[in-house]
Amino acid sequence: MALQTSDAFAAAAGDPDLLRPALGVEAQYLEAAFEEMESRFGSIEGYFEKGLELSDETLDALRAGLVRPAD
């Protein structure tokens, strides 16, 4: 069984607490990222189309594979 990143880091004598800022998720970081995305691209769709330059075909394929219809 593979070790988790923090477990492997600790096994190599690293302090797992040092990884938290880089690998953890903080609500304020996500909020700042969404605010920046909306400021630059207007919406998540704008980010996908303008920021990532994804084609309509790619977006359709992603939706088909990742989005589940509401029940």
C-alpha positions as CSV (number, residue, x, y, z in Angstrom):
1,M,0.0,0.0,0.0
2,A,1.3,3.5,-0.9
3,L,2.0,6.0,1.8
4,Q,0.2,9.3,1.9
5,T,2.4,12.3,1.0
6,S,2.5,13.5,4.6
7,D,3.4,9.9,5.8
8,A,6.1,9.6,3.3
9,F,7.4,13.0,4.2
10,A,7.4,12.1,7.9
11,A,9.1,8.8,7.1
12,A,11.9,10.8,5.5
13,A,12.3,12.8,8.7
14,G,10.2,15.8,7.5
15,D,7.7,17.7,9.6
16,P,4.2,17.0,8.1
17,D,3.0,20.4,9.5
18,L,5.3,22.1,6.9
19,L,3.2,20.5,4.1
20,R,-0.2,21.8,5.3
21,P,0.1,25.3,3.8
22,A,1.1,23.8,0.4
23,L,-1.2,20.8,0.3
24,G,-4.0,21.8,2.5
25,V,-7.2,23.6,1.6
26,E,-8.2,26.8,3.4
27,A,-11.6,28.3,2.7
28,Q,-10.0,31.8,2.4
29,Y,-7.7,30.6,-0.3
30,L,-10.5,29.1,-2.3
31,E,-12.6,32.3,-1.8
32,A,-9.7,34.4,-3.1
33,A,-9.2,32.1,-6.1
34,F,-12.9,32.3,-7.0
35,E,-12.9,36.1,-6.6
36,E,-9.9,36.4,-8.9
37,M,-11.4,34.1,-11.4
38,E,-14.6,36.1,-11.5
39,S,-12.7,39.3,-11.7
40,R,-10.7,38.2,-14.7
41,F,-13.1,36.0,-16.5
42,G,-16.6,36.8,-15.2
43,S,-17.5,33.2,-14.4
44,I,-16.2,29.6,-14.2
45,E,-17.4,29.1,-17.7
46,G,-15.4,32.2,-18.8
47,Y,-12.4,30.8,-17.1
48,F,-12.7,27.5,-18.9
49,E,-13.2,29.2,-22.3
50,K,-10.9,32.2,-22.1
51,G,-8.5,31.3,-19.3
52,L,-7.9,27.7,-20.2
53,E,-8.9,28.0,-23.9
54,L,-11.0,24.9,-23.8
55,S,-13.1,24.2,-26.9
56,D,-16.8,23.6,-26.8
57,E,-16.1,19.9,-27.6
58,T,-13.7,19.6,-24.7
59,L,-16.2,21.2,-22.4
60,D,-19.0,18.9,-23.5
61,A,-16.7,15.9,-23.0
62,L,-15.8,17.1,-19.5
63,R,-19.4,17.7,-18.6
64,A,-20.4,14.3,-19.9
65,G,-17.7,12.6,-17.8
66,L,-17.7,14.7,-14.7
67,V,-21.2,16.2,-14.1
68,R,-24.0,14.0,-12.8
69,P,-27.6,15.1,-13.5
70,A,-29.6,16.2,-10.5
71,D,-32.0,13.6,-9.2
